[in-house]
Amino acid sequence: MFFEKVIGQEHIKNHLTTSVENGRIPHAQLFVGNEGTGALPMAIAYAQYILHHYSKDKEATAAKCYKLQHPDLHFAFPVTSTDSVKKHPVSNLFLEEWRTFVQEQPYGSLFNWLKHIGVDNKQGIIGVDEAEDIVKKLLLKSYEGGSKIMILWMVEKMNIAAANKLLKLIEEPPEKTIFLLVTENEEQLLDTIKSRCQVFHFPKLAEEDIANQLIKQLQIEANEAKFYAHQSDGNFNKALHLALHDSKDSDFEEWFVYWVRTAFRAKGNPAVVQDLVTWSETIAKSGRETQKQFLLYCIQFFRQALLQNYTAEDLVFLSTSNNFDVKKFAPYVNSANIVEIFKELDAAIYHIERNGNAKVILLDLTLKLTRFLHRKETAI
C-alpha cells in the first residue's frame, strides 16, 4: 500500500512526504477519519515511505513493505478469541489474516475485519495482553538500524488498562520509534493520549475520486460509478460494496423499513406491539457488531430524511429499493423529535458495546420510536 494506491487526500500525502524529506517526523501521530476515508491505507503508505526513504537497500525494503512483512513495521488491531485462538488473543496471532485483509480490503471497516476472521458476532478489543506485546516489541532494537513503526488501528477499541500501560511509552518512546494511531472516533480516546499526538483529520472522499477508483478497479461504466460514489457519502468501502452488490445495507434497509412501518401502526394498536417484540428478537440474534452497524445505518437514514424534510435535496444521497418513499417519510422526522431519536440511537449503541442485553435495548428503543415518530413540529 504505497501512496499512489491511496485515494485522494492529496494535502495530507504532501504534508507527510514533506515531513520525511525534511527529517521532521513526530514520534506520535493520530489519523482521524470515518470509515472508508483512507486513514489506515495512509498510515501504512506513510510507514513504508519512511522505511524506504532511510533504507540502504531500497529494493529489498520495497519488497518487504509490499508484503507487509518488514521486520520494523508492527501492527496492533482489535482481536478476540476464535476457534483457533481461544485464550489471550493478540495481533501477532492474526498477522497472516491481517496481511490478507489489508491487501484485499485496505478501506475495510472493523466489521469487515471481524467477519474476515469469522467472528462478526463478537466485539474486538485492544487489551492489556496486546499492550504488553507492544512494549516488548518496541524495546528491542530495530532490525535495520532505522526507525521502528507501530501502527495501531481502531485505537478507540483499546481498553483503559491497555491505554494506561501504553501511555508512558507513547509519551517517551524508545529511540527511533514512531507511533501511528488510527481512529474513526476521536472522542472515545483518552485526552492524555490525544494530547501526545500530532493529529490529522481525514475529510470524506470526493465523489469524483471514488468514481474514478471504481472505474479503475472494477472496470464499470462512468455513470454507474458516479451513482455508487454519490450513494457512498464519501466512504470508498461502502461504494465498493454497493458496486459489488454485497453490501449489508440491503439487509439493514429491510430491517429499518419494517421497523418504522410497524412503529407507525403500533400507536393505539396493542396487537402490533408483539410484532415489534419479534423484530427486536430478530435483530438481537445477530452479532453485536452487526447490531451496531445497523444502528449507525438508522442514524444515517434519519439524518437523510431530515435533510429531505428541510429541502436540502443536494445533500440527500440515500435511495431505497423496496417501495419505501423517503420523501413521504421525511415529514415525520423534524425538529420535534430528531434530537431524541439520535440520543436514543447513540445510547443503544453505547449499551450494546458494553454487552447489555440486546433484546431489551432494542425493544426499549423501538417503543420509544413509536412515540417520537408521531410528534408534530410546532409552528413558529
C-alpha positions as CSV (number, residue, x, y, z in Angstrom):
1,M,0.0,0.0,0.0
2,F,2.1,2.8,-1.3
3,F,1.0,6.5,-1.6
4,E,-0.1,6.0,-5.3
5,K,-2.6,3.4,-4.1
6,V,-4.2,5.8,-1.6
7,I,-7.4,7.5,-2.9
8,G,-7.4,11.4,-2.8
9,Q,-6.3,13.1,0.4
10,E,-3.5,14.8,-1.5
11,H,-2.9,17.6,1.1
12,I,-2.2,15.0,3.8
13,K,0.0,13.0,1.5
14,N,2.0,16.1,0.6
15,H,2.4,17.1,4.3
16,L,3.6,13.6,5.3
17,T,6.1,13.2,2.5
18,T,7.5,16.6,3.2
19,S,7.9,15.8,6.9
20,V,10.0,12.8,5.9
21,E,12.1,14.7,3.3
22,N,12.8,17.4,6.0
23,G,13.6,14.8,8.7
24,R,10.9,16.1,10.9
25,I,8.8,13.1,11.8
26,P,6.7,13.4,15.0
27,H,7.1,10.4,17.2
28,A,3.3,10.0,17.7
29,Q,0.7,10.9,15.2
30,L,-3.1,10.3,15.2
31,F,-5.0,9.8,12.0
32,V,-8.7,10.5,12.4
33,G,-11.1,9.6,9.7
34,N,-14.5,8.0,9.2
35,E,-14.8,4.5,7.7
36,G,-13.7,4.5,4.1
37,T,-11.7,7.8,4.0
38,G,-8.3,6.1,3.9
39,A,-6.7,6.7,7.3
40,L,-5.4,3.1,7.5
41,P,-4.0,3.0,3.9
42,M,-2.4,6.4,4.5
43,A,-0.8,5.2,7.7
44,I,0.6,2.1,6.0
45,A,1.8,4.1,3.0
46,Y,3.5,6.7,5.3
47,A,5.2,4.0,7.3
48,Q,6.5,2.3,4.1
49,Y,7.7,5.7,2.8
50,I,9.7,6.3,6.0
51,L,11.3,2.8,6.0
52,H,12.1,3.1,2.3
53,H,13.5,6.6,2.5
54,Y,16.1,5.7,5.1
55,S,16.9,2.2,3.9
56,K,20.3,1.3,2.5
57,D,18.8,-1.5,0.3
58,K,15.7,0.2,-1.1
59,E,14.7,-2.6,-3.5
60,A,14.6,-5.2,-0.7
61,T,12.8,-2.8,1.6
62,A,10.2,-2.1,-1.0
63,A,9.6,-5.8,-1.5
64,K,9.2,-6.4,2.3
65,C,6.9,-3.4,2.6
66,Y,4.7,-4.5,-0.3
67,K,4.0,-7.8,1.5
68,L,3.6,-6.0,4.9
69,Q,6.5,-8.2,6.2
70,H,9.1,-5.6,7.0
71,P,10.6,-6.5,10.5
72,D,10.5,-2.9,11.7
73,L,6.8,-2.4,10.8
74,H,4.5,-3.6,13.5
75,F,0.7,-3.7,13.8
76,A,-1.9,-3.8,16.6
77,F,-5.6,-4.0,16.0
78,P,-8.8,-5.2,17.7
79,V,-9.0,-9.0,18.1
80,T,-11.0,-11.5,20.1
81,S,-11.0,-15.2,20.8
82,T,-11.7,-17.6,17.8
83,D,-11.9,-21.3,17.2
84,S,-8.1,-21.3,16.7
85,V,-7.1,-18.6,19.3
86,K,-9.1,-19.5,22.4
87,K,-7.1,-17.5,25.1
88,H,-5.1,-14.3,25.3
89,P,-5.7,-13.1,21.7
90,V,-3.1,-10.6,20.4
91,S,-2.5,-9.2,16.9
92,N,0.6,-11.3,16.3
93,L,-1.5,-14.4,16.2
94,F,-3.6,-13.0,13.4
95,L,-0.8,-11.4,11.2
96,E,-1.4,-13.8,8.3
97,E,-5.1,-13.0,8.2
98,W,-4.3,-9.3,8.7
99,R,-2.0,-9.1,5.7
100,T,-4.6,-10.7,3.5
101,F,-7.3,-8.4,4.8
102,V,-5.2,-5.3,4.1
103,Q,-4.3,-6.4,0.7
104,E,-7.9,-7.3,-0.2
105,Q,-9.8,-4.6,1.7
106,P,-7.5,-1.7,2.6
107,Y,-10.5,0.5,3.1
108,G,-12.4,-2.1,5.1
109,S,-14.2,-1.5,8.4
110,L,-13.8,-3.2,11.8
111,F,-17.0,-5.1,10.9
112,N,-15.3,-6.3,7.7
113,W,-12.2,-7.3,9.7
114,L,-14.1,-9.3,12.3
115,K,-16.1,-11.0,9.5
116,H,-12.8,-11.8,7.8
117,I,-11.6,-13.8,10.8
118,G,-15.0,-15.4,11.3
119,V,-16.1,-13.6,14.5
120,D,-18.5,-10.9,13.4
121,N,-20.8,-12.0,16.2
122,K,-18.2,-10.7,18.7
123,Q,-16.6,-7.4,19.5
124,G,-12.9,-6.9,19.0
125,I,-10.7,-5.0,21.5
126,I,-7.1,-4.0,22.0
127,G,-6.4,-5.3,25.5
128,V,-3.7,-5.4,28.1
129,D,-2.1,-8.5,26.6
130,E,-1.7,-6.6,23.4
131,A,-0.2,-3.6,25.3
132,E,2.4,-5.9,26.9
133,D,3.2,-7.3,23.5
134,I,3.7,-3.8,22.0
135,V,6.0,-2.8,24.9
136,K,8.2,-5.9,24.3
137,K,8.4,-5.3,20.5
138,L,9.4,-1.7,20.8
139,L,12.0,-2.2,23.5
140,L,14.0,-4.3,21.0
141,K,16.5,-2.6,18.6
142,S,15.3,-2.1,15.1
143,Y,16.2,-4.8,12.6
144,E,17.7,-2.4,10.0
145,G,19.0,0.2,12.5
146,G,16.5,2.8,11.5
147,S,13.0,3.6,12.7
148,K,10.6,1.1,14.3
149,I,7.0,1.9,13.4
150,M,3.9,0.8,15.3
151,I,0.5,1.2,13.6
152,L,-2.4,0.9,16.0
153,W,-5.7,0.6,14.0
154,M,-9.1,1.4,15.6
155,V,-7.2,2.6,18.7
156,E,-10.6,3.7,20.2
157,K,-11.1,0.0,20.9
158,M,-8.2,0.0,23.4
159,N,-9.5,-0.6,26.9
160,I,-8.4,1.5,29.8
161,A,-5.9,-1.0,31.2
162,A,-4.1,-1.2,27.8
163,A,-4.2,2.6,27.3
164,N,-2.7,3.3,30.7
165,K,0.1,0.7,30.0
166,L,1.0,2.4,26.7
167,L,0.7,6.0,27.9
168,K,4.2,6.4,29.1
169,L,5.6,4.6,26.1
170,I,3.8,6.9,23.7
171,E,4.9,10.0,25.7
172,E,8.6,8.9,25.9
173,P,9.1,6.2,23.2
174,P,12.4,4.4,22.7
175,E,14.8,6.0,20.3
176,K,13.7,6.0,16.6
177,T,10.2,4.7,17.5
178,I,7.2,6.1,15.7
179,F,3.5,5.6,16.7
180,L,0.8,5.9,14.1
181,L,-2.6,5.7,15.7
182,V,-5.7,5.3,13.5
183,T,-9.2,6.0,14.8
184,E,-12.7,6.6,13.5
185,N,-13.9,8.1,16.7
186,E,-11.6,10.7,18.3
187,E,-14.0,11.3,21.2
188,Q,-13.6,7.8,22.6
189,L,-9.8,8.3,23.1
190,L,-8.3,9.3,26.4
191,D,-7.3,13.0,26.3
192,T,-3.9,12.1,27.7
193,I,-3.2,10.0,24.6
194,K,-4.6,12.6,22.1
195,S,-2.5,15.4,23.7
196,R,0.7,13.5,22.9
197,C,0.0,13.1,19.2
198,Q,0.0,15.3,16.2
199,V,-3.5,15.0,14.8
200,F,-4.6,14.7,11.1
201,H,-8.3,14.8,10.3
202,F,-9.3,13.0,7.1
203,P,-12.3,14.5,5.3
204,K,-14.8,12.4,3.4
205,L,-13.5,11.4,-0.1
206,A,-14.7,13.4,-3.1
207,E,-17.3,11.7,-5.3
208,E,-15.1,12.2,-8.3
209,D,-12.1,10.4,-6.6
210,I,-14.4,7.5,-5.6
211,A,-15.9,7.2,-9.0
212,N,-12.5,7.2,-10.7
213,Q,-11.2,4.5,-8.4
214,L,-14.3,2.3,-9.0
215,I,-13.8,2.6,-12.8
216,K,-10.2,1.7,-12.4
217,Q,-10.7,-1.1,-10.0
218,L,-13.9,-2.7,-11.3
219,Q,-13.9,-1.6,-15.0
220,I,-17.5,-0.3,-14.7
221,E,-19.2,2.4,-16.7
222,A,-18.7,6.0,-15.6
223,N,-22.4,6.7,-14.9
224,E,-22.6,3.6,-12.7
225,A,-19.5,4.6,-10.8
226,K,-20.9,8.1,-10.2
227,F,-24.1,6.6,-8.9
228,Y,-22.3,4.4,-6.3
229,A,-20.0,7.3,-5.4
230,H,-23.0,9.5,-4.7
231,Q,-24.6,6.8,-2.6
232,S,-21.4,6.2,-0.5
233,D,-21.3,9.6,1.3
234,G,-17.5,9.8,0.9
235,N,-16.9,6.2,2.0
236,F,-15.0,4.2,-0.5
237,N,-15.6,1.0,1.4
238,K,-19.3,1.5,1.1
239,A,-19.1,2.4,-2.6
240,L,-17.1,-0.7,-3.3
241,H,-19.6,-3.0,-1.6
242,L,-22.5,-1.3,-3.3
243,A,-20.9,-1.7,-6.7
244,L,-20.2,-5.4,-5.9
245,H,-23.8,-5.8,-4.6
246,D,-22.6,-7.4,-1.4
247,S,-23.4,-4.5,1.0
248,K,-25.0,-5.3,4.3
249,D,-27.1,-2.2,3.7
250,S,-29.8,-4.2,1.8
251,D,-30.5,-6.2,5.0
252,F,-30.3,-3.1,7.1
253,E,-32.8,-1.3,4.8
254,E,-35.2,-4.2,5.1
255,W,-35.0,-4.2,8.9
256,F,-35.3,-0.4,9.1
257,V,-38.4,-0.2,6.8
258,Y,-40.2,-2.9,8.7
259,W,-39.3,-1.2,11.9
260,V,-40.6,2.2,11.1
261,R,-43.7,0.9,9.4
262,T,-44.6,-1.3,12.3
263,A,-43.8,1.6,14.8
264,F,-46.4,3.7,12.9
265,R,-49.1,1.0,13.2
266,A,-48.3,0.4,16.9
267,K,-49.9,3.7,18.0
268,G,-53.3,2.8,19.5
269,N,-53.0,-0.8,18.4
270,P,-51.5,-3.0,21.2
271,A,-51.6,-6.1,19.0
272,V,-48.9,-4.7,16.8
273,V,-46.5,-4.4,19.8
274,Q,-45.9,-8.2,19.5
275,D,-44.6,-7.6,16.0
276,L,-42.1,-5.1,17.5
277,V,-41.1,-7.6,20.1
278,T,-40.4,-10.2,17.4
279,W,-38.5,-7.6,15.4
280,S,-36.3,-6.8,18.4
281,E,-35.6,-10.5,19.0
282,T,-34.6,-11.0,15.3
283,I,-32.1,-8.2,15.4
284,A,-30.8,-9.3,18.8
285,K,-29.9,-12.7,17.3
286,S,-27.3,-11.0,15.0
287,G,-23.8,-10.3,16.4
288,R,-23.1,-7.2,18.4
289,E,-21.0,-5.6,15.6
290,T,-23.9,-6.2,13.2
291,Q,-26.3,-4.6,15.7
292,K,-24.1,-1.5,16.0
293,Q,-23.7,-1.3,12.2
294,F,-27.4,-1.4,11.8
295,L,-28.0,1.4,14.4
296,L,-25.4,3.5,12.6
297,Y,-27.3,2.9,9.4
298,C,-30.5,4.1,11.2
299,I,-28.8,7.3,12.3
300,Q,-27.7,7.9,8.7
301,F,-31.3,7.2,7.4
302,F,-32.9,9.6,9.9
303,R,-30.3,12.2,9.0
304,Q,-31.1,11.9,5.3
305,A,-34.8,12.1,6.0
306,L,-34.3,15.3,8.0
307,L,-32.3,16.8,5.1
308,Q,-35.1,15.8,2.7
309,N,-37.7,17.3,5.0
310,Y,-35.9,20.7,5.1
311,T,-35.4,20.7,1.3
312,A,-31.7,20.1,1.3
313,E,-32.0,17.7,-1.6
314,D,-28.4,18.3,-2.8
315,L,-27.2,16.6,0.4
316,V,-29.6,13.6,0.1
317,F,-27.9,10.5,-1.4
318,L,-29.9,7.7,0.1
319,S,-32.2,5.7,-2.0
320,T,-34.3,2.6,-1.2
321,S,-35.2,-0.4,-3.3
322,N,-38.3,-1.8,-1.6
323,N,-41.1,0.7,-2.4
324,F,-40.3,2.9,0.6
325,D,-40.6,6.6,-0.3
326,V,-38.1,8.7,1.6
327,K,-39.9,11.8,0.6
328,K,-43.2,10.6,2.2
329,F,-41.3,9.5,5.3
330,A,-39.3,12.7,5.7
331,P,-42.1,14.9,7.2
332,Y,-42.1,12.6,10.2
333,V,-38.5,13.4,11.0
334,N,-38.3,17.0,12.2
335,S,-37.1,19.4,15.0
336,A,-39.7,18.0,17.4
337,N,-38.2,14.5,17.5
338,I,-34.8,14.3,15.8
339,V,-32.7,15.2,18.8
340,E,-34.3,12.5,21.0
341,I,-34.1,9.9,18.1
342,F,-30.4,10.5,17.8
343,K,-29.9,10.4,21.6
344,E,-31.7,7.1,21.9
345,L,-29.8,5.5,19.0
346,D,-26.5,6.6,20.4
347,A,-27.5,5.3,23.8
348,A,-28.4,1.9,22.3
349,I,-25.0,1.7,20.6
350,Y,-23.3,2.6,23.9
351,H,-25.1,-0.1,25.8
352,I,-24.7,-2.8,23.2
353,E,-20.9,-2.0,23.1
354,R,-20.9,-2.7,26.9
355,N,-22.6,-6.1,26.5
356,G,-26.1,-5.0,27.6
357,N,-29.0,-7.3,26.8
358,A,-29.6,-6.6,23.1
359,K,-33.2,-7.8,23.1
360,V,-34.1,-5.4,26.0
361,I,-32.1,-2.5,24.5
362,L,-33.7,-2.8,21.1
363,L,-37.2,-3.2,22.4
364,D,-36.8,-0.2,24.6
365,L,-35.6,1.8,21.6
366,T,-38.5,0.5,19.5
367,L,-41.2,1.5,21.9
368,K,-39.7,5.0,22.2
369,L,-39.6,5.3,18.4
370,T,-43.4,4.7,18.3
371,R,-43.9,7.9,20.3
372,F,-41.2,10.0,18.6
373,L,-42.5,9.5,15.1
374,H,-45.9,10.8,15.9
375,R,-44.6,14.1,17.3
376,K,-45.6,17.0,15.1
377,E,-43.4,20.0,14.6
378,T,-44.6,23.1,16.4
379,A,-45.3,26.1,14.1
380,I,-43.2,29.2,14.8
